[in-house]
Each structure stands twice: as C-alpha cells, then as structure tokens.
Amino acid sequence: VNRARTYFSEPHATVNRDFTRIVFNANWGSGKDEDVDAYIARLSPGAIPDRASGALPGASSQ
C-alpha cells in the first residue's frame, strides 16, 4: 500500500543483466517518502523460466 501516494514511494524493481539479482525499493506502507529503502534479492539459477523453452521453474522435463 502506497500511503504517501508519490512516485518515489511507489515500489520499483529491476534485474541485473544475467537475472541473478533484483534490486527494489519499498517504504513498507510507512506513508513517508523519507522512509524508502533499497533492497537486493538474489535469484537462484533457473528461478526465471527460459522463454525459448517455455519451462517453468522447478518443473521436471520428462
């Protein structure tokens, strides 16, 4: 929930070029632009499906 209702307090995310990390921001509903922090999450190999194969993460191929 974006209680501050401004662009900078909205969540935004992006990934690095090899899709191993995501960086995002959040104010976790505090209602203040000043409370926005940045976070980095690591992605496990295979967490993002390969568009060419259409395989879903964790799916086994039989």
Secondary structure, DSSP 4 states (H G I P E B T S, - for coil): --SS-SGGGS--EEE-TTSSEEEEEE-TT-S-GGG-EEEEEEPPTTSSPPTTTTPPTTPPP-
